Structures are given as structure tokens and as C-alpha cells.
Amino acid sequence: MLYSKFYNNLYFNWWRNLDKTILIIILSLFILGLLFSLLSTSLVASDRLNTNNYFFFLKHFIFIFIGISTMFFFSILDKNKLFTLSYILFFVFLFSLILVPFIGVEVKGSKRWLDILFLPRFQPIELLKPFIIVIISSSLSFENKNYNFIRYFLSFLLILPIIILLAYQPDIGQTILIFLTWLGLVFISGINLFLFFSFFSFILFSLLSLILFIPKFEYILIRISSFLDPSSANNYQSEKAAEAIISGGFFGKGIGEGILKNKVPEAHTDYIVSVISEEFGAIMIFFVLLLFLVFLFRTFKIISHLKNDKIKFIIFGCSIIIFFQFLVHLGVNIRILPTTGMTLPFLSYGGSSILGSSILAGIILNLTKKNIS
């Protein structure tokens, strides 16, 4: 009876203080992802795998169920327990990322996944991203102004091994995403603008040097060249994705009428925006964009009323990494960015992507509650 009363009070306090707008947006995105998964993978399962038409959909449903459960778990934790757990999981998944070059699974020339014993194949960086933000935000919120430079240097040291490991896989998309998120956090922390742009220029120069002079990163030049040259044979997937968006028009061809999902491998992950646009039209993409924009606006509005720098930085970092990833995915699909293999948060098929997005959402929901200071 006592335990029941405790949990009832815990649930009541959680629900009363939760930001319902953010929750509704996240759940809406999950539901849309489930719908699009059903429409984009049923034929793929029957034609290519000769199996149940709903094979991918059922897996996606399980991923979303686990993801939503994880999101609620992180959202209901006490603030201090959330931080402690995040620090622990940061080192757990960092260790997993370190294991990738040694025992990782290679797919299409990139070694980004782990397949360990009873654990299904997962991508460590997707699960590491939320905790990178928590630990960077903690280092940047160090309040002694006499040690400003040290906190920036420490935050850079925290992401440096991650960037090196990602670049080695190679996964330039996630590398840039982590770096841009770190830059965004450093920028809002009050850094001197001259120092900020000097450091940004140095990193940009270093990145270009790696791409131009180290053979390991030659694939980046190939992707950029194919992006700039529409006639390139390496441009097949992005060309078909762009054609699908154009053929869909404003209102789309209709449910099940799209052909991109049968022409492009992994369309339900890397090109889900094109699949949506072909069948539902550009109007549905505008709706999805609107959901992400309202989500970003809502989190920023809450940040403006907070006094705790650490919580501000964490909410900001979790929000912009989701939005940056959405923009990169959209940019690839409409051919204003080279192919990166970046999934669409909450909507793309894939367990690691859904779980990583769920943890980010859970942290945001936790720290945007009314009783947070």
C-alpha cells in the first residue's frame, strides 16, 4: 500500500510538471515514423527477403516501444540521478566506441556497428551522443571565470577521442554533427568571439588537410565529387531520391504508389524524407518540419526562463543535435548536401537511432519540467 502510494505520487508529480507540448510532438513523430515504416518496408520485406510483409514494421514497432519506455525512464529520474547515470553511461558507450575498430561489424566499407553476444547489432555513437552533451555541458558550466580557457580546453579534450574514433570508422556525418553541437554549446557559453572563430578556422583547416592528404578519407572526396557532378555513377541514390521528391509533387502519388523504396537500398533509413514526399507530397514534409521547429522553439523558450547554466546547456545541446541531424538528413534528400548516411530522428528505421533519439527526448523532458531550476 505504501509503495503504491509512493508510485502514484511519483507519477502524479511527473505528469503535472511535464511539458505536454514537447511530449505530444515527440509522440507524434514516433507515430509518423511507425506509419511511414509500414508503408516503406512492407514490399521490401516481401520482395527482397521473401518473408512476412510486416517484418521490418514489427521490428520498428518493437524499437519504438523500447524507445518510448526508455524516454519515460529518463524523464522520470531525479535530476541528480539523471546526471550520475549519464556520466556512467558516457564511459560505458565510449568504451563500446573504442571497441568498434577492433571487433566492429563492417558494412559497405564502414565499421560502425558492434554485435556482442546477446546484444543485437547496434551503433555505439547513437547511444553515446546524449551523454556527450551532458558531460560537455557539465564541463562548460564550471563557474570560476578565472578558468574560462580551461573549461573550453577540457570540453574539447572530451570530444577529441570521439571525433578521432568516428573519423577512423569512417563516419564523417556523425563527426561533423558532434563537432557542430560542441561549437554551438561553446558559443552560447559566452566565449570570446575572436577565440571562437580562430579555433573554428583551425579545426576547419585540419579537417580539410585530413580529407586532402590522408588516403583513409578519400571516400569523402568521392562523395563530394559525385555530389557536384550529377552525371557521376556514384550519385545514383541521391538522384533517385531527388526524382522521388519531384515526382511526388505537393500532394504525393498516394499511399503505396511510390517506387523509391524498391529502387534504393536502405530508403527507409537514409532517404525516408524522399519516401514520405513521393507518397504523401511536400505538404507532409512541411508538416514534419513544422513539428521539429515547434519542438525547437518550445525548448528554447523554456531555456530563456532557466537560471541554471548546466541545465540550459544540456537542453540546448540535446535540442540542436536533434535539429542539426534533421537538417542534414533533409539536405541530403533534396541534394543540397553530399550523402552522409544520417538517419532522421524519431522517424527513420533502426534500433540504435530510435533509442538514441529517445534518450535525448527523455533528458529534454526531464529538464524542461516545471519544478526544474
C-alpha positions in Angstrom: 0.0 0.0 0.0 2.8 2.3 0.9 4.7 1.5 -2.3 1.6 2.0 -4.3 1.0 5.4 -2.8 4.7 6.4 -3.4 4.5 5.5 -7.1 1.1 7.2 -7.5 2.6 10.4 -6.1 5.7 10.0 -8.3 3.6 9.6 -11.4 1.3 12.5 -10.4 4.2 14.9 -9.8 5.9 13.7 -13.1 2.7 14.2 -15.2 1.8 17.6 -13.5 5.2 19.1 -14.2 5.9 17.6 -17.6 5.9 19.8 -20.7 2.9 18.4 -22.6 3.7 20.2 -25.8 7.2 18.6 -26.2 5.8 15.2 -25.3 3.0 15.4 -27.9 5.4 16.5 -30.6 7.8 13.6 -29.8 5.0 11.0 -29.7 3.6 12.4 -33.0 7.0 12.0 -34.6 7.2 8.4 -33.3 3.7 7.6 -34.7 4.5 9.1 -38.0 7.8 7.1 -38.2 5.8 3.9 -37.5 3.3 4.7 -40.2 6.0 5.5 -42.8 7.9 2.4 -41.8 4.8 0.3 -42.5 4.4 1.9 -45.9 8.0 1.9 -46.9 9.2 -1.5 -45.8 6.3 -4.0 -46.5 7.2 -4.5 -50.1 10.9 -4.6 -49.4 10.4 -7.4 -46.9 8.3 -9.5 -49.3 10.4 -8.9 -52.5 13.9 -8.9 -51.2 13.7 -11.1 -48.1 10.9 -13.4 -49.2 9.4 -13.1 -45.7 6.5 -11.7 -43.8 5.4 -8.3 -45.4 5.5 -6.8 -41.9 8.9 -8.0 -40.9 10.6 -4.5 -40.8 7.4 -2.9 -39.4 7.2 -5.3 -36.5 10.9 -4.7 -35.7 10.3 -1.0 -35.9 7.3 -1.2 -33.6 9.4 -3.1 -31.0 12.2 -0.5 -31.4 9.7 2.4 -30.8 8.1 0.5 -27.8 11.6 0.2 -26.2 12.4 3.7 -27.2 9.3 5.3 -25.6 9.8 3.2 -22.5 13.5 4.4 -22.3 12.3 8.0 -22.9 9.9 7.8 -19.9 12.5 6.2 -17.7 15.0 9.1 -18.3 12.2 11.7 -18.0 11.1 10.5 -14.6 14.5 10.2 -12.9 15.6 12.7 -10.2 17.8 15.4 -11.7 20.9 14.3 -9.8 20.4 10.7 -10.6 20.0 11.6 -14.2 23.4 13.3 -14.2 25.1 10.5 -12.3 23.7 7.8 -14.7 24.7 9.9 -17.7 28.3 10.1 -16.5 28.4 6.3 -16.1 26.8 5.6 -19.4 29.1 8.1 -21.2 32.1 5.9 -20.2 30.2 2.7 -21.0 29.4 3.7 -24.5 32.7 5.4 -25.1 34.3 2.1 -24.3 31.9 0.5 -26.8 33.0 3.1 -29.4 36.7 2.2 -28.7 35.9 -1.5 -29.4 34.5 -0.8 -32.9 37.8 -0.6 -34.8 38.8 -4.0 -33.2 35.7 -6.1 -33.2 33.2 -4.0 -35.1 31.0 -5.1 -37.9 31.9 -3.7 -41.3 29.0 -2.7 -43.7 29.7 -1.2 -47.1 33.3 -0.2 -46.3 32.4 1.4 -42.9 33.0 -0.2 -39.5 30.4 1.5 -37.2 28.5 -1.3 -35.5 29.0 -3.8 -32.7 27.5 -7.2 -32.4 28.3 -8.5 -28.9 26.9 -11.9 -27.6 23.2 -11.4 -26.7 23.1 -7.8 -27.9 21.8 -7.2 -31.4 23.8 -5.1 -33.8 24.0 -1.5 -32.5 25.8 1.7 -33.4 27.6 3.0 -30.2 27.8 6.6 -31.3 23.9 6.9 -31.5 23.7 5.8 -27.8 26.8 7.9 -26.8 25.5 11.2 -28.2 23.1 12.2 -25.4 25.7 11.6 -22.8 28.4 13.5 -24.7 26.1 16.6 -24.4 25.6 16.1 -20.6 29.3 15.7 -19.9 30.3 18.7 -22.2 27.6 20.8 -20.6 28.9 19.9 -17.2 32.5 21.0 -18.1 31.3 24.3 -19.7 29.1 25.2 -16.7 32.1 25.4 -14.4 31.5 28.9 -12.9 35.0 30.2 -12.0 35.7 32.9 -14.6 39.5 32.7 -13.9 39.4 29.2 -15.6 37.4 30.0 -18.7 40.0 28.8 -21.1 40.5 25.6 -19.2 36.8 24.7 -19.4 36.8 25.1 -23.2 40.0 23.1 -23.5 38.6 20.4 -21.2 35.4 20.2 -23.2 37.4 19.8 -26.4 39.6 17.1 -24.9 36.3 15.2 -24.0 35.2 15.1 -27.7 38.6 14.7 -29.3 38.9 10.9 -28.9 35.3 10.6 -30.0 35.9 12.6 -33.2 39.1 10.6 -33.9 37.3 7.3 -33.5 34.4 8.4 -35.7 36.7 9.7 -38.4 38.6 6.4 -38.4 35.4 4.3 -38.9 34.9 6.4 -41.2 31.7 8.3 -40.3 32.2 11.9 -41.4 28.5 12.8 -40.9 28.4 11.9 -37.2 31.9 13.6 -36.8 30.6 16.9 -38.1 27.4 16.6 -36.1 29.3 16.1 -32.8 31.7 18.9 -33.6 28.9 21.4 -34.6 27.0 20.6 -31.4 30.1 21.2 -29.4 30.7 24.5 -31.2 27.0 25.5 -30.5 27.5 24.8 -26.8 30.8 26.7 -26.7 29.2 29.6 -28.5 26.3 30.1 -26.0 28.6 29.6 -23.0 30.0 33.2 -23.6 33.3 32.5 -25.3 35.3 35.4 -26.8 34.2 35.6 -30.4 37.8 36.1 -31.7 38.9 32.9 -29.9 35.8 31.1 -31.1 36.3 31.9 -34.8 40.1 31.3 -34.6 39.6 27.9 -33.2 36.8 27.1 -35.7 39.2 28.1 -38.6 41.9 25.9 -37.2 39.6 22.9 -37.0 38.3 23.5 -40.5 41.8 23.7 -41.9 42.8 20.5 -40.0 39.7 18.7 -41.4 40.4 19.8 -45.0 44.0 18.6 -44.6 42.9 15.2 -43.5 40.5 14.9 -46.4 43.1 16.0 -49.0 46.2 14.2 -47.8 45.2 11.1 -45.9 44.0 8.1 -48.1 41.7 6.9 -45.4 39.4 9.9 -46.0 39.4 9.6 -49.8 35.8 8.5 -49.8 34.8 12.0 -48.6 36.3 13.5 -51.8 34.5 10.9 -53.9 31.1 11.8 -52.3 31.7 15.5 -52.7 32.8 15.0 -56.3 29.7 12.9 -57.1 27.5 15.5 -55.4 29.0 18.2 -57.6 28.8 16.1 -60.7 25.2 15.0 -61.4 26.4 12.6 -64.1 28.6 10.6 -61.7 27.8 6.9 -61.3 28.3 7.3 -57.6 25.3 9.6 -57.5 22.6 7.0 -58.1 20.9 7.0 -54.7 20.7 10.8 -54.3 19.5 11.2 -57.9 16.6 8.7 -57.3 15.8 10.4 -54.0 15.6 13.8 -55.7 13.4 12.4 -58.5 11.1 10.8 -56.0 10.5 14.2 -54.3 9.9 15.9 -57.6 7.5 13.2 -58.8 5.6 13.3 -55.5 4.7 17.0 -56.1 2.8 18.9 -53.4 0.2 16.2 -52.5 2.1 13.0 -53.4 1.2 10.0 -55.6 -0.8 8.2 -52.9 -0.2 5.6 -50.3 1.7 2.6 -51.7 2.3 4.3 -55.1 5.9 5.3 -54.5 8.7 3.3 -56.2 11.8 4.8 -54.4 11.6 2.1 -51.6 12.1 -0.6 -54.3 15.0 1.2 -56.1 17.2 2.5 -53.4 18.7 0.2 -50.6 18.1 1.5 -47.1 15.5 4.0 -48.3 13.6 3.5 -45.0 16.6 4.8 -43.1 18.8 7.2 -45.1 16.1 8.5 -47.5 12.9 8.3 -45.5 12.1 12.0 -46.3 12.1 11.2 -50.1 9.9 8.1 -49.5 7.4 10.3 -47.5 7.5 13.1 -50.1 6.9 10.7 -53.0 3.8 9.2 -51.5 2.4 12.0 -49.3 3.8 15.0 -51.1 5.8 18.0 -50.0 2.9 19.1 -47.7 3.8 16.2 -45.3 7.5 17.2 -45.3 6.4 20.8 -44.4 4.3 19.3 -41.5 7.3 17.3 -40.2 9.5 20.4 -40.5 6.9 22.3 -38.6 6.9 19.7 -35.8 10.7 20.0 -35.4 10.6 23.8 -35.5 7.9 23.9 -32.8 9.9 21.5 -30.8 13.0 23.7 -31.1 11.0 26.9 -30.3 9.4 25.3 -27.2 12.7 24.1 -25.8 14.4 27.5 -26.4 11.5 29.3 -24.8 11.9 27.2 -21.7 15.7 27.7 -21.7 15.2 31.5 -21.7 13.5 31.2 -18.2 16.1 29.0 -16.6 18.9 30.2 -14.4 21.0 27.0 -14.1 23.7 27.1 -16.8 24.3 23.4 -16.8 20.6 22.6 -17.4 20.4 25.3 -20.1 23.4 23.8 -21.9 22.1 20.3 -21.7 18.6 21.2 -23.1 20.2 23.4 -25.8 22.7 20.7 -26.8 20.1 17.9 -26.9 17.7 20.1 -28.9 20.2 21.3 -31.5 21.7 17.9 -32.1 18.3 16.6 -33.0 17.6 19.6 -35.2 21.0 19.5 -36.9 20.5 15.8 -37.7 17.1 16.6 -39.2 18.6 19.4 -41.3 21.5 17.2 -42.6 19.1 14.3 -43.4 16.8 16.8 -45.3 19.7 18.4 -47.1 20.9 15.0 -48.4 17.5 14.1 -49.6 16.9 17.4 -51.5 20.5 17.3 -52.8 22.0 20.4 -51.2 24.4 18.2 -49.2 26.5 15.2 -50.1 25.4 11.7 -48.9 26.2 11.1 -45.2 24.0 8.1 -44.2 22.4 10.3 -41.5 19.1 9.0 -40.1 16.0 11.2 -39.4 15.5 11.4 -35.6 12.3 9.6 -34.4 11.2 8.6 -37.9 13.9 6.5 -39.6 14.0 2.8 -39.2 16.8 1.5 -36.9 17.1 0.5 -33.3 20.2 2.5 -32.4 18.8 5.7 -34.0 15.4 5.3 -32.2 17.0 4.5 -28.9 19.5 7.4 -29.1 16.7 9.9 -30.1 14.6 8.5 -27.2 17.3 9.1 -24.6 17.7 12.7 -25.9 14.0 13.2 -25.7 13.9 11.7 -22.2 16.6 14.1 -21.0 14.8 17.1 -22.5 11.5 16.1 -20.9 13.2 15.6 -17.6 15.0 19.0 -17.6 12.1 21.0 -19.0 9.7 20.1 -16.2 8.2 22.9 -14.2 10.0 22.2 -11.0 13.5 22.3 -12.6 15.6 25.4 -11.6 
